[in-house]
């Protein structure tokens, strides 16, 4: 029984320390959507349209993309981990708050539907997306990006409805080593042929 006060004192100290830590640890700042829209209009709209919707096919649709993914890509461009001369220049002056706000602004927009256009390859694209290519060790895309292309927030990006030209360029970039900020995608794309990449990109464009 003589150890009870000591144990109680230790427990109380641990509790108070925990409370002090919790009080000192800053909460994640909430995004400012108005600031995000202003910054997006100033920096991004020329290439990605005012709300990140269906602009030029060479540029990604940002509308409805997960904010965590958008923020990571901007951070990767800013640090040089992801290479693109235009985007590195655009991301370089963005602050942490700018990135958070812009990502939240685009993520808050409802993504619009896209369409597959290559009827000769859409079947192959669907087969790969939903079942992978066992002989090549290519997993089903749906396993990470979901059957309808919605992705998984904070882990895997939304793909459904994305421009086929853009998706094709990214898969090709991963395969060639031009883009390397996702180790799994580098490995997977290395085993895809030009035809398979084209088929996948077209099928993904019509996912909804």
Steps between C-alpha positions, in 0.01 A plus 500: 500500500791737561559522122148621422573875535804464271301314238224758522751782460658337194158444345401860567825628347447290187145623468598864539784456251259350251257785546777756462620330178148495360457867583831592334451290187346723232195372319514475124396833354169503317519591132377841390290431190470865404877539514536176308271624224687830480837329474370243250357779283831684513735204446314194367197602294685568175584131460245323720193724443327705768372202697745229396253335262536381144770726356771395255543122474872529567431647844339306785146553620536618861131526577395250768852368557592406857655801677778291652606383156491848351702637790760223466545564128546873555751427775682254274516757220625763742773275639598367159399144582259517207644659188309739277650834406168683492359353820826537691497869416136535606540304825828660611349818650204326664498494880378208707173687552469571126538131420248398764248759382533434128475123552185541705346738246536256211406199710174667595379513141284219363684307233331482161454180302738407220471256212699218344542544125701202372248219459769263372706525817251576776445128567872445554513804725214370711661157528827646628336753730276243666714188483860602435739293290605197703766389252679833537444546870278802438236535774145618435483879505164474675670358808651839584295746296160331564271342237351833395830689504419703811828405668558492874544836680850566636634189325409468132380770258169519325538380139144476371425749222860617467616607152628194313792698356611606846468151652690351207779756542533428872509121457758541226699739719504250785611225263780707350620636833406858418261495794607314810313640800301177545704182531201266449400676177855488366504123554154441357544721194829333414300190405243672278528522122405807298175332397414407859570853623284649225217256577517571872504876453194491274304272731583716804372808316152349498493372858233649725 
